[in-house]
Amino acid sequence: MFHLPGFNSRQGIGLAYPLLEKSHVHDREPFHARLSEPAHYPNVAHHLRGRLPPVWRPLHASQAHLPDDEVALFPCLIGQDFALITEGQEVPEELEAPCQAEGIVRTVVYAIVADDFDGQPVQVGDIYSEEAAREVVRRLKFETGVYSRAWEISTAHITEESGRYLRDLADIATPTGFMFIAFRVPYSPAIGVKLIATPWTDAHLQNLDGITAEQLRQEHLSKGMPEDLMRVLHLAASADVRILIIDADAPELDGLPIYEM
């Protein structure tokens, strides 16, 4: 499973630039199956004078605005956590002081970084231009598609009572206010659920309807929804799932409870 990435300007000399994604996915959020909020940051690769191989550092935030052609092949100061271009730039004493070495920037790379399903940062790859890095991030965010917003899970993740509840809703016009529509899958015993106005997060629901996710959970329970079904639907909707198919032939999903049918 994975969440998605985002974009940030310059962060490195070798220099290299990374992409960063900050989606926080926990074990109890099984529907988060993408790398989260990908982003890219610049790093630079530089050779320390008289020393190989090159080391990589992000540019200091104060120089993040510099174009690549004012970074690559320029002399720099190298600190523990950042690099500073010196030629043509004013470097404050307080930033120069922690730098232990001098070097030459050999290349600028944009590092693409995202959060894995367990919340740990992972490096997706390195790209050698900001434009190309932005395009990779855009694709990872699926801004032009809906990848991973349709899921199929086993009926083992809901009780028989919940199965009957969904089948009953699928056979009528689902009442308003549920924020989902149940439907039957033709020529199959599977039941589908179209989740509406996702993600069901506090921020999104407050902006949309002036309610919290907890208030929506309580509203669903007050309408007779079994608690196990409420939990599954809310986990899916909080991960921005739009279509959920519940089928006896579908695989079980790690992180969801199993019920004896």
Buried (B, 14 or more C-beta within 10 A) or exposed (E): BBBBBBBBBBBBBBBBBBBBBBBEBEEEBBBBBBBBBBBBBBBBBBBBEEEEEBBBBBBBEBBBEBEBEBBBEBBBBBBEEBBBBBEEEEBEEEBEEEBEBEBBBBBBBBBBBBBBBEBEBBEBBBBEEBEEBBEBBBBBBEEEEEEBBEBBBBBBBBBEEBBEBBEEBBEEEBEEEBBBBBBBBEEEEBBBBBBEEBBBBBEBBEEEEEBBBEBBBEBBEEEEBBEBBBBBBBBBBBBBBBBBBBBEEBEEBEBBEEBEE
